[in-house]
Amino acid sequence: MPKRTKAGNKKFFNIINFMKQVSKITAEQAAALVKDGDTIFGGGFGMTGNPVHLLHALAKTQTRNLTYIGNNVGEPNLGGGKLLLNGQIKKMIGSFFTSNPDAVKAAQSGSVEYELLPQGTLAEAIRAGGAGIAGFYTPTSAGTIISKEKELKIFDGKEYVFEKALRANVAFIRAWKADTAGNLTYRMTEQNFNKAMATAADIVVAEVEHIVPVGEIEPENIHTPCCYVDYIVQAHITPEYLGTSASVKSSSKKVDDVRINMAKRAFKELKKSDVVNLGIGIPTLVADLIKNEDGIILHTENGMLGVGPVPEDDAGAMHYPVNAGKVPVTALQGSSYFDSADSFAMIRGGHIDVAIMGGLEVDEHANLANWAVPGKPLLGVGGAMDLASGAKKLIITMTHTNSDGSSKIVPSCTLPLTAMNAVDMIITDLAVFVYKENQLTLVELMPDSTLEEVRSKTDAYFIEILNKM
């Protein structure tokens, strides 16, 4: 690129002075833009990149009967959580409501309608809405209760589900920096749903940490161009608005020898240069086993490639990105950030080599159930369906039996399915199974387990081809 001269800079700045000046308003003025019965977008992933000041201003109004679209509805008394407690939300559309107990109570009582979408489907539906596309077909959720009563089509022998695009009357989003024209740039993993939401609403209000003159953000560093943004509100984030992401201490891992052994066995399946996504629970322990020299690239669905270990200083999301469990992490050299729509495009597009997830049931046909517990509302699918159907290799880590002694490896799943014919390997506290020629096959015994114990605690039919250790 030619070096920019002083004369060139002057000419550049003279040109951009003709760009629009976006209106700077207060959070209270932004809240007044939302009318009774509106559909609103609430950006953020948990409380990271969450337009908390805008939502809290809306919570002080009498506006009611809102349809709230977001990955989740904030946290208790934070963000969209305030709207929920006030009774301002009529319907919520999202992928993981279980992160807010108040949302669970509202759904269970019937006081709020809800629609659950896989996280990648939610992101893509918003992106489609902003791109003028009526809908799209996705393999995610095919064969599950999420796809019930939706249009299905077969393409190249594979079943796809039709999903309608999503738009809103008003989008409340958060960016790190705006210029006076309304160009936005996001910080770390704060792009998440914000970037797509900025494109898909009639009115877009961006809550920002910093406002700078036009020209101070280099064109190549602009994530959301000014044509999408109608208003900006300057508001400063503080730790109390970050909820469970405010510090590492707010999230703790359950660690014991049994779980560590499963994590170590899963780690053995990873190769240098693999792009790997780790689910919550036992899979998160795998991250602690990865060293820089292993060359394994960790992906997190909220928008990061190159996830490093948790920070040692416990500073939280004020200074660090967060992973899909909303836990603050560090960024390795060469890491990158992107939004949720791009992240799930990586997943569906087959760019994730290995996904390691927890499980509630796996059956003889490689079907997985891991998102819905009997007797509890179906309120938290998250990214599980996308990952289970999109990763090149799917490894499930779980205890072999439930607390009552019943087997988790069954002839046919009885719990709501996450994905069909998707599992490649099962690692339990007792054994390792793979699917050879579509047949569930026992290949290893875990430390201190016996063949007799595995046989007695496995309901599914399997063949035995034990590897020599």
Order of alpha helices (4+ residues) and beta strands (2+ residues): alpha-beta-alpha-beta-alpha-beta-alpha-beta-alpha-beta-alpha-beta-beta-beta-beta-beta-alpha-beta-beta-alpha-beta-alpha-beta-beta-beta-alpha-beta-beta-beta-alpha-beta-beta-beta-beta-beta-alpha-beta
